Amino acid sequence: MSTPTHESHTPLILGVLGGIASGKSRVARILAGAEGAVIDADELAHAVLASPEVTELVTEAFGEGALGEDGRPDRAALAALVFDDPEARARLEGWIHPRVRAKIQAALDEAKAQNVGPVVLDVPLLLENDREHGLVAQCDHLIFVESDLEAREERAASSRSWTPGEVARREQSQLALTEKRERADHTIVNRGTLEALDQAARLLRDQLHNS
């Protein structure tokens, strides 16, 4: 179990781990429940990328071809431009990641101040980038969502229009799922229906609430 740094009267803070398209966001919403809050790093990254400041930086660096019809950075176009170019990728991440980290911490501090909980961190690279954001030490529990690669590839193809093999390719640059599972305090298995996943998440939420 991770060691929390916040005071005992502050809300329960949970970090969700797992592979791409494993069901982390759905689990995060259920764990938070009606009274809690989800801090969604992808949602915050969307907002940062669309900000005037970052839009200007993207346009200057990559040209208008990196913009969508709305004049804001197009994530798919940018991903194609930078994924295999470490220098370009590092430049883009250098604009986005610090701003997203600041927004995550601000949202977490606000939730603590208002005693809104549980607070669930839906942060895709929670472990990988912990040296920069220090969020793991603020979590009371880490929850791993386990799902087979084939199912995750199918979900990514359906929801993100990714080509076969894209999930595996992107995960090559991330921490191994075996290590994420070992670091977790609890595991939720997503190998059945959505109803079964929801039930497992609710059971864990009740268990953590009563512990």
Beta strands, then each sheet from edge to edge (+ up, - down):
strand 1: 13-18
strand 2: 37-40
strand 3: 119-122
strand 4: 141-146
strand 5: 186-189
sheet 1: 2+ 3+ 1+ 4+ 5+
end
